[in-house]
Amino acid sequence: MMLELDFRSKVPIYVQVVEQIKHLVAAGVLKPGDQLPTVRQMAADLRVNFNTIARAYRLLDEAGVISTQQGRGTYLLEPFPPAQAKGLRNAALRGLTSSFLADAARLGFTPQEVLKVAQTMVERWKEEGSPPGDESN
């Protein structure tokens, strides 16, 4: 499982981990019964502090997304009801968009500049049937 963390984001790393795992579950990439890496393994893979991943796993456990069984591992629970899955997907999209807009603002772009480029790329996505993979498009 590959998560992409933004260490420059104002969103704490543990929150990024929680949101990305929830998104992977909502999108069906991760399925009920799948085992997550141990806290130590994920921390090593992501090159973050053990406590950061432990906190993310604790929040996921409290939210009913995972179950940690002492000595056996951490497993994903049954999927969310469709309405909750849709809510998670929408929350993930809002989070991605907020992060993108914050980065654009930090680089000095105006809302109008961002909107123009975003509209062009979305139109291209609609025409081609897949999202643009090259940032310079």
Secondary structure, DSSP 8 states (H G I E B T S, - for coil): ------TTSSS-HHHHHHHHHHHHHHTTSS-TT-EE--HHHHHHHHT--HHHHHHHHHHHHHTTSEEEETTTEEEE-S---HHHHHHHHHHHHHHHHHHHHHHHHHTT--HHHHHHHHHHHHHHHHHHSS----TT-
